[in-house]
Amino acid sequence: MSSSPASSPKIVDPERNDAASLEAEDLPIGALPVPPVDEHHGLHRGLSARQVSMIAIAGTIGTGLFLGTGSSLAHGGPASMLICYALVGFIVWVTLLLLGEMATQYPVAGSFNAYATRFFSPSYGFALSWNYWFNDAVSVASDLTAAQLVLQFWTDWNPWVISVLFWVFLVAVNATHVRAYGELEYWLSSLKVITIVVFIIIGILVNVGVNQEHRYIGGENWRIPGAPFVGGFGGFAKVFVTASFAFGGTESLGITAGETKNPSRNMPRVVKFVFWRIILFYLLSILLIGLNVPWDYPGLANKSTTTSPFTIVFKQIGSNVSASFMNTVILTSVLSAGNHALFAGTRVLYGLSTTSPQPQAPRIFAWTTKSGIPVPALLATSSVSILCFGSSFIGSGQLWNWLQNIVGVSNQIAWVSIGLASWRFRKAWVRQGRSLSELKYRAAWTWPWGPPFVVLTTLSLIIIQGWSSVIPHFSAVDFVSFYIEIPVMLVMYIAWLAIKRLPTLNAEVNFPAPSEVPLHPPAPRRLRWHDLVDTAAVDLTRDEHKDDVNDTIEDQERDRRLQGRGWVFWKLFYFVA
């Protein structure tokens, strides 16, 4: 007879990776000897630094900036929009630095979802991962709905047909090799960046008098009735969720960590430079939009339509051709954002199915082609896009606003989760005596206040931004769009916690021999209502990236270029690309 787990500990075979070889309940949470998240036959590291940089930009400079600013301006006014975007931008910047530390040290598939599971709570990580997967899937539907709004500039002909064609295109792109996806995103994002630079120049010219009326605008639109704060505090608070929708996607640089070449060098570079480019583009663009476009511009944001402020500014110079060009760029940006959301959602679902020791999604979603494409996860993520066809019944503008609220709150939950994971990761690193110099990347100025700052400020935004749905009149649909994800997260957390506590019905029962019965039986276990990871026991060495030969060669080639005769050119090239 074998002894009872209560009377003698089981010996774990280091050659085995299955959880059955140990008694999980007897070990601290986080101490399970599990295999690496990334398997050799899974995802491929095919994304370069320039592609990863542009992928992060593609996820943020899209519908949130080109269309969401119209909704922000109409509901909050120019001052509310500028202040809210600046505040959210700073929060996201700190969040990005925290994520960069973990993604550089542990470049795995699933990114911050995997970090929340590993360093904070497996049950919370389960709820977060499914929430973020749904966020990405809904984002695809949101972008397809946004495409319908953009097309209204030219025609009202059967917008759902265009959505179907765009859906087929996005699925086809994501079914190819990851390098093809990265290259497409790079060039689409480059087009957006160039267009925004042109917009900034034109916006300045329009404001100083180069417009159809040959009139100096200045700060006139800040002084019209209702401006600069439209709707009082309720309007101000409501802009937070649209700003969160717009900035959502910066955290996706961690999603790409599992497929990034030389992450030890490239991930810190992406963290340092990407957000500066984004914050520069956002704040300058938003300032010019608030100066040039009045908050009560007809059709700026209503139930049936949403007009891009970028297109309006281009029309102000008196050229319909320029406005059509801007609208075309916006359309490509919408496709780029949808492409990015579909990619990220697919990788999150893949990460769920490969979570150790217990997968959090069916194993079928872990299947990949020889090219490293998780096709089942791709098809499941893209299927949620059927939501975009609801625009035929409730109006594209109204549907897009609701989807925007849902995605914006989901982005905020992701930022809170990054803060929680970073908080516990840093505590574990110090508690286990690891030197800070061992970190491959460290945002020194955010120690120790960074994680609590992100958690508390973002939670505050989640609470106050739904003010307009309650005061002065309660709107049930708007309230649900602002807060539905909170109870859903709570239910999923409790459900997974309960599932893990259920006994295995078919487990083999081994009774101890009389001589093996302990003199003092152990006290009965109490039911725990949480599964917070033990920071003293979590394995900090698993999945740490080890630079390979190709990484070393790439580093040497880069250093050689920067020290050679054309170092100025290469310095500029690496900064831009």
Backbone torsions as a table, in degrees:
resi	resn	phi	psi	omega
1	MET	NA	138.3	176.8
2	SER	-85.0	152.2	-177.4
3	SER	-76.6	158.7	179.6
4	SER	-75.5	148.5	175.6
5	PRO	-58.9	-26.7	-177.7
6	ALA	-75.2	-25.4	-174.0
7	SER	-94.2	-24.0	179.3
8	SER	-154.4	138.9	-177.9
9	PRO	-70.6	148.6	176.1
10	LYS	-83.1	146.5	178.8
11	ILE	-90.7	127.0	-178.1
12	VAL	-88.4	125.4	177.6
13	ASP	-78.2	115.7	-177.3
14	PRO	-64.1	-18.1	180.0
15	GLU	-81.2	-14.2	-178.1
16	ARG	-98.7	145.9	-178.9
17	ASN	-112.2	-4.2	-174.1
18	ASP	-83.1	148.3	-178.3
19	ALA	-69.1	-16.7	-178.6
20	ALA	-67.7	-17.5	-177.0
21	SER	-80.6	5.2	179.6
22	LEU	-148.9	164.9	176.8
23	GLU	-98.9	99.2	-172.6
24	ALA	-59.4	-33.2	-176.0
25	GLU	-67.8	-20.3	-177.0
26	ASP	-89.5	-4.4	-178.1
27	LEU	-113.0	151.0	176.0
28	PRO	-61.8	145.8	178.7
29	ILE	-64.5	128.7	-177.8
30	GLY	105.8	-10.5	-176.2
31	ALA	-96.5	4.0	-178.2
32	LEU	-68.0	131.3	177.8
33	PRO	-78.0	91.2	-174.7
34	VAL	-110.3	157.9	-178.4
35	PRO	-73.2	165.2	176.9
36	PRO	-58.7	153.9	-179.6
37	VAL	-70.1	-42.5	-177.0
38	ASP	-90.5	124.0	175.3
39	GLU	-96.2	155.5	-176.3
40	HIS	-60.4	-35.0	-175.5
41	HIS	-89.3	6.0	-176.6
42	GLY	-90.4	-125.0	-178.0
43	LEU	-68.4	152.8	-180.0
44	HIS	-105.4	141.8	175.2
45	ARG	-83.8	86.4	-175.5
46	GLY	-119.2	6.0	-177.6
47	LEU	-100.7	128.9	178.7
48	SER	-85.9	173.1	-178.7
49	ALA	-61.9	-43.4	-178.5
50	ARG	-64.8	-35.4	179.5
51	GLN	-70.9	-42.1	178.7
52	VAL	-62.5	-41.6	177.9
53	SER	-59.0	-47.3	-178.0
54	MET	-71.5	-29.7	176.4
55	ILE	-64.1	-42.7	177.6
56	ALA	-63.7	-39.5	177.5
57	ILE	-66.9	-40.5	-178.7
58	ALA	-62.0	-32.2	-179.4
59	GLY	-76.6	-13.8	-177.2
60	THR	-113.3	-41.2	177.8
61	ILE	-88.5	89.5	-177.3
62	GLY	-156.2	-131.6	-176.8
63	THR	-62.6	-32.9	-179.4
64	GLY	-61.4	-40.2	179.7
65	LEU	-82.5	-47.1	-172.7
66	PHE	-75.5	-33.1	179.9
67	LEU	-113.8	-38.7	-177.1
68	GLY	-61.0	-31.1	178.8
69	THR	-65.5	-28.1	175.7
70	GLY	-64.8	-44.9	177.4
71	SER	-65.3	-40.7	179.5
72	SER	-62.8	-44.0	-179.5
73	LEU	-65.3	-41.2	-177.9
74	ALA	-69.5	-34.4	-174.5
75	HIS	-94.3	-25.7	-175.1
76	GLY	-121.5	-21.0	-177.7
77	GLY	89.9	167.4	-174.2
78	PRO	-65.0	-38.8	-178.3
79	ALA	-70.7	-44.4	178.5
80	SER	-59.4	-41.2	-178.4
81	MET	-63.4	-46.7	-177.3
82	LEU	-65.3	-44.3	-178.3
83	ILE	-66.3	-46.7	-177.5
84	CYS	-63.9	-42.8	-179.7
85	TYR	-66.1	-35.2	178.3
86	ALA	-67.6	-43.8	179.6
87	LEU	-64.2	-47.6	179.4
88	VAL	-63.7	-37.6	179.0
89	GLY	-60.2	-41.0	179.4
90	PHE	-67.1	-42.4	178.4
91	ILE	-59.6	-44.2	-178.5
92	VAL	-66.7	-35.3	178.8
93	TRP	-60.9	-48.2	178.4
94	VAL	-62.9	-41.1	178.4
95	THR	-59.5	-41.1	-179.4
96	LEU	-63.5	-37.2	178.1
97	LEU	-66.1	-40.9	178.5
98	LEU	-64.1	-43.2	178.9
99	LEU	-65.1	-36.8	-179.4
100	GLY	-60.4	-36.9	177.5
101	GLU	-60.5	-47.9	-176.7
102	MET	-73.7	-39.9	-177.4
103	ALA	-68.7	-29.6	177.4
104	THR	-74.6	-38.4	-179.1
105	GLN	-75.5	-38.3	-176.7
106	TYR	-132.1	77.9	-178.6
107	PRO	-78.0	83.0	-175.1
108	VAL	-118.1	161.6	174.9
109	ALA	-66.7	140.9	-179.4
110	GLY	97.6	-25.3	173.5
111	SER	48.6	-124.1	-170.1
112	PHE	-63.9	-24.9	173.6
113	ASN	-64.0	-44.0	178.2
114	ALA	-66.2	-36.0	179.8
115	TYR	-68.2	-38.5	178.0
116	ALA	-64.0	-39.6	177.7
117	THR	-66.3	-42.0	-172.8
118	ARG	-78.6	-40.0	-172.9
119	PHE	-105.1	-19.5	-176.1
120	PHE	-111.5	-68.5	-177.0
121	SER	-161.1	124.8	178.0
122	PRO	-58.8	-39.5	-179.7
123	SER	-69.5	-40.1	176.4
124	TYR	-65.5	-39.9	177.7
125	GLY	-61.8	-37.1	176.3
126	PHE	-61.9	-49.8	-179.8
127	ALA	-63.1	-41.4	-179.6
128	LEU	-64.4	-44.5	-176.3
129	SER	-63.2	-45.2	178.6
130	TRP	-67.6	-35.8	176.8
131	ASN	-63.5	-43.0	-178.0
132	TYR	-73.2	-32.3	174.6
133	TRP	-62.4	-44.6	178.4
134	PHE	-63.8	-35.8	176.5
135	ASN	-58.4	-48.3	-179.5
136	ASP	-66.3	-40.6	179.5
137	ALA	-64.6	-41.8	176.8
138	VAL	-67.1	-32.8	177.7
139	SER	-61.3	-37.3	176.8
140	VAL	-62.0	-45.8	177.1
141	ALA	-62.1	-39.9	178.5
142	SER	-62.2	-42.1	-179.4
143	ASP	-69.1	-36.7	175.8
144	LEU	-66.2	-36.6	174.7
145	THR	-66.6	-40.0	177.7
146	ALA	-62.6	-35.3	177.3
147	ALA	-61.1	-37.1	176.5
148	GLN	-62.9	-40.4	179.3
149	LEU	-65.1	-41.6	-179.4
150	VAL	-65.0	-39.2	-178.4
151	LEU	-68.1	-19.6	178.4
152	GLN	-65.3	-15.0	175.1
153	PHE	-64.0	-29.1	-177.5
154	TRP	-108.6	-41.2	-173.0
155	THR	-157.2	156.6	175.2
156	ASP	-106.4	13.7	-173.8
157	TRP	-72.6	117.7	171.7
158	ASN	28.7	70.3	-177.4
159	PRO	-61.5	-26.6	-178.0
160	TRP	-67.6	-25.9	177.3
161	VAL	-64.9	-42.3	178.6
162	ILE	-64.0	-38.5	178.6
163	SER	-61.2	-40.2	178.7
164	VAL	-62.8	-45.4	-179.7
165	LEU	-62.8	-42.9	178.5
166	PHE	-64.8	-38.3	179.4
167	TRP	-62.0	-44.7	178.8
168	VAL	-61.1	-42.1	-179.7
169	PHE	-62.7	-45.7	-177.9
170	LEU	-64.7	-42.3	179.0
171	VAL	-64.1	-40.1	-179.8
172	ALA	-63.8	-42.6	179.5
173	VAL	-62.8	-44.6	-177.6
174	ASN	-73.7	-12.3	177.8
175	ALA	-87.3	-3.9	177.1
176	THR	-91.3	-174.7	-179.9
177	HIS	-65.0	149.2	-177.8
178	VAL	-59.8	-28.8	178.3
179	ARG	-65.2	-37.4	178.4
180	ALA	-65.9	-41.6	176.0
181	TYR	-60.2	-47.5	-178.7
182	GLY	-62.0	-39.1	-179.3
183	GLU	-68.5	-42.0	177.6
184	LEU	-61.0	-45.5	179.9
185	GLU	-63.5	-36.4	-179.1
186	TYR	-60.8	-47.2	-175.9
187	TRP	-76.0	-35.8	175.4
188	LEU	-64.8	-40.2	178.9
189	SER	-68.4	-37.4	176.6
190	SER	-60.3	-40.5	177.3
191	LEU	-61.9	-41.1	179.3
192	LYS	-65.1	-42.9	-179.6
193	VAL	-62.2	-45.6	178.7
194	ILE	-61.4	-41.7	-178.9
195	THR	-64.2	-39.9	179.9
196	ILE	-66.8	-38.2	175.8
197	VAL	-61.0	-44.4	177.7
198	VAL	-63.3	-40.6	178.8
199	PHE	-61.0	-42.5	-179.8
200	ILE	-60.3	-43.0	178.8
201	ILE	-63.8	-47.7	-179.1
202	ILE	-65.8	-38.6	179.1
203	GLY	-61.0	-38.7	176.9
204	ILE	-66.0	-43.8	-179.9
205	LEU	-63.2	-43.7	179.1
206	VAL	-60.8	-40.9	-177.0
207	ASN	-67.2	-34.4	-177.6
208	VAL	-88.6	-0.5	173.4
209	GLY	129.8	-7.7	179.3
210	VAL	-85.2	75.6	-179.9
211	ASN	-144.1	179.1	-176.0
212	GLN	-60.1	-34.9	-177.4
213	GLU	-91.3	-3.3	-178.4
214	HIS	51.3	45.3	-174.7
215	ARG	-122.1	135.7	175.5
216	TYR	-74.0	122.5	-176.1
217	ILE	-91.2	-48.0	-179.5
218	GLY	57.1	-129.2	179.7
219	GLY	-102.8	24.5	-176.4
220	GLU	-58.9	-40.3	-177.3
221	ASN	-72.1	-10.1	174.1
222	TRP	-84.4	-11.3	-175.4
223	ARG	-112.1	2.4	178.5
224	ILE	-73.2	159.1	-178.8
225	PRO	-53.5	131.5	-179.5
226	GLY	96.6	-28.5	-179.9
227	ALA	-88.9	161.7	3.2
228	PRO	-87.2	-11.1	178.8
229	PHE	-109.0	105.4	-179.0
230	VAL	-89.5	131.8	176.6
231	GLY	77.8	13.4	178.0
232	GLY	61.4	-146.6	-177.8
233	PHE	-66.4	-34.6	179.1
234	GLY	-62.0	-42.8	177.4
235	GLY	-65.9	-40.1	178.2
236	PHE	-61.4	-46.8	-178.0
237	ALA	-65.2	-35.6	-176.4
238	LYS	-65.8	-26.6	-178.6
239	VAL	-68.4	-23.7	-178.0
240	PHE	-59.2	-41.0	-177.0
241	VAL	-71.8	-34.9	177.2
242	THR	-71.0	-33.8	175.5
243	ALA	-66.4	-39.7	178.2
244	SER	-65.8	-37.1	175.2
245	PHE	-62.5	-41.3	-177.6
246	ALA	-67.8	-41.4	-178.1
247	PHE	-82.6	-11.3	179.1
248	GLY	-60.5	135.8	-178.2
249	GLY	121.7	-21.9	177.3
250	THR	-61.9	-33.5	179.2
251	GLU	-69.6	-10.3	-178.3
252	SER	-70.6	-14.0	177.0
253	LEU	-61.8	-27.4	175.6
254	GLY	-74.7	-30.4	177.4
255	ILE	-61.8	-34.3	-178.5
256	THR	-83.6	-3.1	-174.9
257	ALA	-59.3	-35.6	-178.2
258	GLY	-70.2	-11.9	-178.5
259	GLU	-125.2	23.5	-177.5
260	THR	-102.9	132.0	176.1
261	LYS	-70.7	144.6	174.7
262	ASN	43.8	59.1	-175.4
263	PRO	-61.2	-26.7	-179.4
264	SER	-60.4	-34.4	178.2
265	ARG	-96.3	-42.2	-170.5
266	ASN	-74.9	-38.5	-178.6
267	MET	-62.4	-46.1	176.3
268	PRO	-61.0	-37.2	179.0
269	ARG	-64.2	-41.4	179.4
270	VAL	-63.6	-44.9	-178.9
271	VAL	-61.9	-42.0	-174.8
272	LYS	-71.0	-38.4	-170.5
273	PHE	-100.7	-33.6	-173.1
274	VAL	-60.7	-49.3	-173.7
275	PHE	-68.6	-31.2	176.8
276	TRP	-62.3	-39.6	177.2
277	ARG	-64.6	-42.9	-177.6
278	ILE	-66.2	-47.1	-177.6
279	ILE	-64.4	-34.3	177.5
280	LEU	-64.6	-48.6	-179.0
281	PHE	-64.5	-43.5	-175.6
282	TYR	-65.8	-54.3	-172.9
283	LEU	-65.9	-40.7	177.6
284	LEU	-65.8	-43.6	180.0
285	SER	-63.3	-43.6	-178.2
286	ILE	-67.1	-39.2	177.1
287	LEU	-61.0	-45.2	-179.1
288	LEU	-69.1	-35.5	176.9
289	ILE	-63.7	-46.0	179.4
290	GLY	-63.5	-30.9	178.8
291	LEU	-77.2	-37.8	-170.7
292	ASN	-96.7	-25.0	-175.3
293	VAL	-113.3	121.2	176.8
294	PRO	-67.9	147.3	-175.9
295	TRP	-65.8	-23.2	-179.1
296	ASP	-100.6	25.9	179.0
297	TYR	-60.1	132.2	-176.8
298	PRO	-57.9	129.8	176.0
299	GLY	76.5	12.7	-178.8
300	LEU	-63.4	-39.8	176.8
301	ALA	-163.9	114.5	174.4
302	ASN	-148.6	-171.3	-174.6
303	LYS	-66.0	-31.3	-173.7
304	SER	-97.8	-23.3	-174.6
305	THR	-151.4	161.9	172.4
306	THR	-142.8	119.2	-177.2
307	THR	-97.6	136.5	-179.9
308	SER	-73.8	128.2	175.0
309	PRO	-60.0	-27.6	178.9
310	PHE	-64.0	-44.1	178.1
311	THR	-64.3	-38.6	179.3
312	ILE	-61.7	-44.3	179.8
313	VAL	-63.7	-40.6	178.3
314	PHE	-65.7	-32.1	177.2
315	LYS	-70.1	-27.9	-176.6
316	GLN	-67.3	-19.6	178.2
317	ILE	-81.9	-2.4	173.8
318	GLY	89.1	20.9	-178.4
319	SER	-127.3	112.2	176.2
320	ASN	-68.2	-29.2	177.8
321	VAL	-63.4	-42.8	178.9
322	SER	-64.1	-39.9	178.7
323	ALA	-65.0	-39.4	178.1
324	SER	-66.3	-38.5	177.1
325	PHE	-62.5	-45.1	179.7
326	MET	-61.6	-41.1	179.7
327	ASN	-66.1	-34.1	176.8
328	THR	-65.3	-41.8	177.9
329	VAL	-63.5	-40.3	178.4
330	ILE	-61.8	-39.7	179.1
331	LEU	-62.8	-43.9	177.3
332	THR	-65.4	-32.1	178.3
333	SER	-68.2	-38.9	177.0
334	VAL	-61.8	-43.2	178.4
335	LEU	-64.4	-39.9	178.9
336	SER	-62.8	-44.3	179.0
337	ALA	-64.0	-40.2	176.9
338	GLY	-65.3	-39.0	177.3
339	ASN	-61.4	-44.0	179.8
340	HIS	-65.4	-44.1	-179.5
341	ALA	-63.4	-39.6	179.0
342	LEU	-65.7	-40.2	177.1
343	PHE	-61.9	-50.1	-176.9
344	ALA	-64.4	-43.4	179.4
345	GLY	-62.1	-39.2	178.1
346	THR	-62.6	-42.1	-179.0
347	ARG	-70.8	-34.1	177.2
348	VAL	-64.6	-44.4	179.5
349	LEU	-65.4	-38.7	175.0
350	TYR	-61.0	-44.4	178.9
351	GLY	-61.4	-37.3	177.1
352	LEU	-61.5	-39.8	-176.7
353	SER	-76.7	-13.1	179.9
354	THR	-110.6	9.2	-179.9
355	THR	-63.4	137.3	179.4
356	SER	-112.3	149.9	0.3
357	PRO	-83.5	-10.4	-175.2
358	GLN	-122.7	114.6	179.3
359	PRO	-58.3	142.9	-178.8
360	GLN	-104.1	9.1	175.5
361	ALA	-150.1	158.6	179.1
362	PRO	-54.0	142.7	-176.1
363	ARG	-61.0	-22.3	-178.6
364	ILE	-58.6	-29.6	-178.2
365	PHE	-76.5	-6.6	176.4
366	ALA	-88.5	-8.3	-178.2
367	TRP	-72.1	132.7	178.5
368	THR	-128.5	156.1	173.6
369	THR	-76.6	175.7	177.6
370	LYS	-63.6	-23.0	178.1
371	SER	-84.9	1.2	177.7
372	GLY	83.8	23.7	-179.1
373	ILE	-101.0	117.7	177.4
374	PRO	-78.9	83.1	-172.2
375	VAL	-60.9	-46.7	178.6
376	PRO	-58.4	-40.8	178.4
377	ALA	-65.4	-36.5	178.4
378	LEU	-63.4	-46.3	-178.3
379	LEU	-66.9	-38.7	179.6
380	ALA	-66.0	-41.2	-179.5
381	THR	-66.7	-42.9	-177.0
382	SER	-70.1	-21.9	-176.1
383	SER	-67.5	-24.5	-179.5
384	VAL	-68.4	-16.4	-176.8
385	SER	-63.6	-8.2	177.9
386	ILE	-61.6	-17.0	177.0
387	LEU	-58.7	-29.3	-175.8
388	CYS	-64.7	-20.5	-178.7
389	PHE	-79.0	-6.3	173.8
390	GLY	-67.2	-14.9	178.8
391	SER	-62.3	-22.7	179.9
392	SER	-68.2	-19.1	-176.0
393	PHE	-107.5	-33.4	-173.9
394	ILE	-118.1	0.2	179.6
395	GLY	94.4	135.8	-176.7
396	SER	-63.0	-41.4	-177.4
397	GLY	-63.8	-44.7	-179.8
398	GLN	-66.3	-44.9	179.3
399	LEU	-61.5	-43.0	-178.8
400	TRP	-64.0	-37.3	177.5
401	ASN	-63.8	-41.9	178.9
402	TRP	-65.4	-45.7	178.6
403	LEU	-62.3	-37.5	178.7
404	GLN	-61.8	-41.7	177.9
405	ASN	-62.6	-45.7	-178.2
406	ILE	-61.9	-46.3	-178.8
407	VAL	-67.9	-38.8	179.8
408	GLY	-60.9	-45.9	178.3
409	VAL	-65.1	-38.3	178.4
410	SER	-63.0	-38.9	175.8
411	ASN	-60.8	-41.9	180.0
412	GLN	-64.8	-39.6	176.9
413	ILE	-61.8	-37.7	177.8
414	ALA	-62.8	-41.3	180.0
415	TRP	-66.6	-41.4	175.7
416	VAL	-58.5	-41.4	-177.4
417	SER	-67.8	-37.2	175.5
418	ILE	-62.6	-41.7	177.8
419	GLY	-62.5	-43.2	179.0
420	LEU	-64.5	-44.8	-179.7
421	ALA	-63.7	-42.6	179.6
422	SER	-64.6	-40.3	178.8
423	TRP	-56.2	-50.0	-178.3
424	ARG	-72.8	-34.9	178.3
425	PHE	-62.8	-47.0	-179.7
426	ARG	-64.5	-39.1	178.8
427	LYS	-63.9	-41.8	179.1
428	ALA	-65.1	-41.1	-178.3
429	TRP	-60.8	-45.5	-179.2
430	VAL	-73.3	-42.1	-176.4
431	ARG	-63.7	-33.5	-179.6
432	GLN	-88.3	6.0	173.4
433	GLY	79.2	16.0	177.0
434	ARG	-75.3	137.6	179.3
435	SER	-74.7	141.3	178.3
436	LEU	-63.6	-23.4	178.4
437	SER	-69.3	-16.7	178.4
438	GLU	-76.7	-16.9	178.0
439	LEU	-67.4	131.4	-178.9
440	LYS	-69.1	-26.8	175.4
441	TYR	-148.7	134.0	179.5
442	ARG	-139.5	124.4	174.3
443	ALA	-84.9	84.5	-168.6
444	ALA	-58.7	-37.6	-173.4
445	TRP	-73.5	-8.6	177.5
446	THR	-94.6	2.0	177.8
447	TRP	-90.1	132.1	-4.3
448	PRO	-101.4	4.9	-168.2
449	TRP	-81.9	-15.0	-172.3
450	GLY	-56.5	-56.6	-178.1
451	PRO	-59.8	-49.0	179.0
452	PRO	-63.6	-32.5	177.6
453	PHE	-62.0	-47.2	-179.4
454	VAL	-63.1	-45.1	-177.4
455	VAL	-63.4	-49.8	-174.1
456	LEU	-70.9	-42.9	-178.9
457	THR	-68.1	-40.1	-179.5
458	THR	-69.0	-39.4	175.3
459	LEU	-60.7	-37.2	177.8
460	SER	-63.5	-41.3	178.3
461	LEU	-63.2	-42.9	-179.4
462	ILE	-59.5	-38.2	-176.8
463	ILE	-72.9	-44.5	-170.2
464	ILE	-87.7	-19.4	-171.5
465	GLN	-71.4	-18.2	177.3
466	GLY	-88.2	13.7	-178.7
467	TRP	-52.7	-44.6	-174.7
468	SER	-68.3	-18.2	179.2
469	SER	-84.0	-9.2	-178.7
470	VAL	-113.8	-41.3	-176.8
471	ILE	-121.1	134.4	2.1
472	PRO	-83.1	-13.3	-180.0
473	HIS	-129.8	138.7	-179.3
474	PHE	-78.9	126.2	176.6
475	SER	-116.8	108.3	-174.4
476	ALA	-61.3	-43.8	-176.9
477	VAL	-65.9	-44.6	178.3
478	ASP	-64.3	-40.8	179.6
479	PHE	-60.6	-42.8	179.3
480	VAL	-63.9	-42.0	-179.1
481	SER	-64.9	-27.6	178.8
482	PHE	-81.5	-34.2	-167.3
483	TYR	-124.4	0.2	-175.3
484	ILE	-60.7	-30.4	-174.1
485	GLU	-73.5	-22.0	-179.0
486	ILE	-67.5	-53.5	176.4
487	PRO	-64.5	-32.1	177.8
488	VAL	-63.1	-44.2	176.4
489	MET	-59.7	-43.4	-178.5
490	LEU	-63.7	-44.2	179.7
491	VAL	-63.2	-43.3	-179.4
492	MET	-66.3	-36.8	177.9
493	TYR	-62.3	-49.8	-178.4
494	ILE	-65.3	-40.2	-179.1
495	ALA	-62.1	-45.9	-179.6
496	TRP	-68.1	-36.4	177.4
497	LEU	-63.1	-40.5	179.5
498	ALA	-69.5	-40.6	-179.8
499	ILE	-61.1	-41.9	-179.4
500	LYS	-68.2	-23.8	-179.0
501	ARG	-85.5	-12.9	-178.2
502	LEU	-66.9	135.9	177.3
503	PRO	-72.1	151.6	177.2
504	THR	-77.7	119.6	-173.0
505	LEU	-65.9	-34.1	-175.0
506	ASN	-100.0	15.5	-177.5
507	ALA	-66.3	142.5	179.3
508	GLU	-74.8	129.9	-179.5
509	VAL	-99.0	121.0	179.8
510	ASN	-112.5	119.1	-179.0
511	PHE	-92.1	135.0	-178.7
512	PRO	-73.3	153.1	174.4
513	ALA	-69.1	157.1	-178.5
514	PRO	-55.4	-36.4	-178.0
515	SER	-72.4	-15.3	-176.6
516	GLU	-97.0	-3.1	180.0
517	VAL	-72.2	125.9	-177.3
518	PRO	-67.7	147.4	178.5
519	LEU	-65.4	-36.3	-178.9
520	HIS	-120.1	95.9	-179.1
521	PRO	-58.2	143.3	-179.6
522	PRO	-66.3	152.2	178.7
523	ALA	-66.3	144.9	179.5
524	PRO	-61.6	143.5	-179.1
525	ARG	-72.0	141.5	175.9
526	ARG	-91.6	145.5	179.0
527	LEU	-71.1	122.0	179.7
528	ARG	-94.2	138.5	-178.3
529	TRP	-100.2	16.9	175.9
530	HIS	-152.3	165.5	175.9
531	ASP	-137.2	47.6	178.0
532	LEU	-59.7	136.7	-178.1
533	VAL	-71.3	138.2	177.2
534	ASP	-77.3	112.1	-176.5
535	THR	-67.0	-19.9	179.2
536	ALA	-81.6	-16.4	-174.3
537	ALA	-113.0	-17.0	-176.2
538	VAL	-61.3	138.0	-177.5
539	ASP	-78.1	112.0	-178.3
540	LEU	-91.1	-1.3	-178.6
541	THR	-99.1	-24.0	-178.5
542	ARG	-65.0	135.3	176.5
543	ASP	70.2	6.8	174.2
544	GLU	-63.7	134.3	-176.0
545	HIS	-74.8	132.6	174.8
546	LYS	-110.5	120.4	-178.2
547	ASP	-60.8	130.4	178.9
548	ASP	-98.6	-174.4	-176.5
549	VAL	-62.3	-42.0	-179.3
550	ASN	-63.6	-37.7	177.3
551	ASP	-62.2	-43.3	-179.4
552	THR	-64.5	-42.8	179.3
553	ILE	-62.6	-42.2	179.4
554	GLU	-63.4	-42.0	178.4
555	ASP	-63.0	-43.0	-179.6
556	GLN	-65.0	-39.1	178.9
557	GLU	-65.8	-41.2	178.8
558	ARG	-63.7	-45.8	179.1
559	ASP	-62.7	-39.2	179.7
560	ARG	-62.9	-41.0	179.9
561	ARG	-66.4	-40.8	-177.2
562	LEU	-73.8	-16.0	179.2
563	GLN	-104.0	-2.6	-177.9
564	GLY	-85.0	-167.8	-175.7
565	ARG	-68.9	-34.4	-178.4
566	GLY	-96.5	35.2	-173.9
567	TRP	-62.0	-30.7	179.9
568	VAL	-65.1	-44.5	178.8
569	PHE	-61.4	-47.1	-177.7
570	TRP	-67.8	-34.1	176.9
571	LYS	-61.4	-45.0	178.5
572	LEU	-66.7	-40.4	-179.4
573	PHE	-61.1	-47.9	-177.6
574	TYR	-69.0	-28.7	177.8
575	PHE	-70.7	-42.4	-177.9
576	VAL	-76.9	-45.2	-173.8
577	ALA	-85.5	NA	NA
